[in-house]
Amino acid sequence: MVTKRQALRAVALCLVLVAAVKLLLSEYRTERKQKLAIMDPGSFWHQGPKVKEAVTVHKSEVMNSFFNWDQKPEVPEPPVEKGADTAPLETSKGPARIVHLDLKGAAPKVNYMKQIFPLFSSLGADGVLLEYEDMFPYHGNLTILRSPYAYSMEDIEEIKSLAKLNKLELIPLVQVFGHLEFVLKHERYFHLREVRAFPNSLNPHHPGSVALVKDMVSQVMDCHPDARWFHMGADEVRGLGESQDSKNWLHSNKGDIGKMFLNHAVSLARFITERRSGVRVILWDDMLRKISPATIKESGLQDLASPTIWNYLKKIDTDGIGTLISRYHEAGFKGVWFASAFKGGTGIDQRWTPLDYQLQNHLSWIKVMNSMTKYPSITLHGILLTGWQRFEHHTVLCELLPVGIPSLAMCLQSLKHGAFDEKAKMEAHHILGCNIKVEKDICEGSGAFSGSQIYHMVFYIHTNLQKEVEALMKHYHIKGGFSRYHRKYNFANPRIIGFFQGRLKKLLDKWETYIENFRMEMEGIYFPDTVEEWMEENVNANMDLLRENARDAERILKLNGQPKSLKTL
């Protein structure tokens, strides 16, 4: 039987243990605060946390590597604020799912939007982010910015009607700082470049810079009077701080590039919100990642805009994302957006969308979204499913939109159901008319979605054209008796030509017919510049090789094995 003295000893021992645990926790919290202070530099690129070697993906490798710290600083969870709005967003389904259309390359005709907007809606999308670039019908002094194939004002009105009909919220995007190559490539605007030799970024100190982007923003806002959100880009401001104007400013402001960035961003965000009451601003977050929360809060940006935390890696650092959420909460932001990628987030010249890569990216984001209960004082407005068409204005095309449709379906369904489970697969199959096979990187079956013909034809070209041409060029008699040298000097044995000419002509005829049919399909969706570019980058080199060899074989055959000659007949 336990005596009274033994009971008192047990109570005393428990009290000692509790006191020891409290002491350890106090030291641990102090250590966490010290780690946070180390991670939170006051200046922009200087003495930031060490990062691992970056993985090559879309956007900046340096920016993506921010998530790959060797030692991840732990951040206290933000306190629950009484009365704070904890609702995920304005949709009954939770955070909004917005499909990004990158129009700086392979912009589809409006007729194709008539077919894909209903598809987006049926797959679970709530809206479309339109990154116009040079496809907007700028007018007045800005007419020079328009692509020869830019949409008309009537086209924009039709796009808005289509979105409304399909219950899709339209969010326009206009870059205001970096990624202004489509503007700064024109000699008229050379003087506004941050780096004179490069068209990437705007000099924020030149008096004409702010006036230019305000004019651009105004014209787009006027075309979207009902837009509740406006995305001002502001990512990857390459070369910031390199102009003489910037160097002079930095000299007078303790070298604080972060503050320089914020001054311009706040100026434009304030302009947008003051120009139309109620509109909310979005910006990409990468330029904010190494600016201290205190500096951001001092700028007032948190009262004007919501950052979009983007990461397109296959496996994202969810702890790193959590750290960013905490930092932005500390900076005073009331809400954030996330951004994944359903295409255009891997290779700079990617032709075929890697399904498993894009699926894993979204499954990682689902984990982050499920963890948002840890941050009840910050609202997750939604996720932008980016579909990059170029890495930047001067680079080649990534995957065409029809090629990315099965990936988009897979990603939207995963977000809707929380995983790409059997229910999600069946729903995607029912809508697309083909069966998504992640492990094979293909949607098997004929496909009922608009653009499915291009999807299947690109796959056939991707997997067969180069392979078949290379196989023919390795033919014993072509390698040995019909080389570039032989063709240059019109010197070949007719007997040798006879061994491969029939096979060469058959392969050429096959692909000429196929490519002509493919071109017709492309012209139904895309403008002539896109068709030409895609063919030049993905088809013409192989087709020209076949044509040249067929033409040379026919010409040299008529020479009956005569001596070498540079003369052509």
Salt bridges, closest charged atoms under 4 A:
GLU31 OE2 - LYS35 NZ 3.78
ASP40 OD1 - ARG327 NH1 3.15
GLU81 OE2 - HIS329 NE2 3.81
GLU90 OE2 - ARG280 NH2 2.52
ASP102 OD1 - LYS104 NZ 3.13
ASP126 OD1 - LYS93 NZ 2.58
GLU131 OE1 - HIS100 NE2 2.85
GLU131 OE2 - LYS104 NZ 3.63
GLU133 OE1 - HIS393 ND1 2.87
GLU157 OE2 - LYS160 NZ 2.95
GLU158 OE2 - LYS114 NZ 3.03
GLU169 OE1 - ARG228 NH2 2.72
GLU181 OE2 - HIS179 ND1 3.66
ASP222 OD1 - ARG275 NH1 2.79
ASP235 OD2 - LYS59 NZ 2.37
ASP235 OD2 - HIS179 NE2 3.74
GLU236 OE1 - HIS179 NE2 2.65
GLU236 OE1 - ARG238 NH2 3.26
ASP285 OD1 - ARG289 NH2 2.84
ASP356 OD2 - LYS314 NZ 3.02
GLU422 OE2 - LYS425 NZ 3.76
GLU427 OE2 - LYS416 NZ 2.61
GLU427 OE1 - HIS417 NE2 3.00
GLU444 OE2 - LYS440 NZ 3.03
GLU468 OE1 - LYS510 NZ 2.90
ASP509 OD2 - LYS505 NZ 3.00
GLU512 OE2 - ARG547 NE 2.81
GLU533 OE2 - ARG390 NH1 2.78
ASP544 OD1 - ARG547 NH1 3.11
ASP552 OD2 - ARG487 NH1 2.87
ASP552 OD1 - ARG555 NH1 2.80
